[in-house]
């Protein structure tokens, strides 16, 4: 008779310990063959993207600030959905199609894009910036990059009223979409691809010089988007790449906007990051990060490094280990994007 136990957490931990993702990278396999198979499986798990529609982009206003011009931009990503964004254009940037741009994704915060773009309308916006060095889109604009910061579905201007039962709306949206075979992660990746489409229409931007960055859920979005979108030429994933068995299964530190059904049967987060190779990738890891534990982030980096070495691109994988918490380090990202964009 089996040993009796009643804990679901113990059950999940045991199942995770017994599971080895089928396409987890192995040095004994050919990198190019692995990448083709892993990317195909990831796209299969994501399901079909929405049908493309004209962006019909509108610049609703332009405001001059000290270091850049701020624009509110709205465009359509599919027939039933539009995307509100903040665009920051450094002063003096010429409209000659030669400039680099960075797509900046926010994390799992109800305010969405605004604090990342340095738009402060409440003390809570400023508190997020102070806590996580969160205004990285504004910082990158001050460093000379045009930045585009959209709201993810369910956040900021795209957030509906709170769930009457007090549930995380990400999880509710995952359940609603799941019964129709639609997943918020896939839909958000589609929106990010449409953001790249929009950046390619900007008169300032060189389509060959587009990067992406994001903290936490923004790191999730950066990893998954860059994995499937080759127009992202360099990516900065801030505090995300670490084993599913640790942060997901054991700690439950994710939401319905960050998962795909059956994903961990096939791939771990390091495999997703490894699909970005041989393009440049920066992984930021905070020693005091209490959201994604540093030892797990370091393991994720080491596993990603194995893939980059197999791809012959180990010099394009940059680690940024900083003494801070769950935050944008603000150390190597500037030189990283200046070198690769």
Helices and strands as residue ranges (DSSP letters): H 8-18, H 31-46, E 58-64, E 68-78, E 81-90, E 99-105, H 113-116, H 123-132, H 136-142, E 146-150, G 156-158, H 169-178, H 184-199, E 205-215, H 217-228, E 234-238, I 244-250, G 263-265, H 269-274, E 280-286, H 294-310, G 314-316, E 317-322, H 333-340
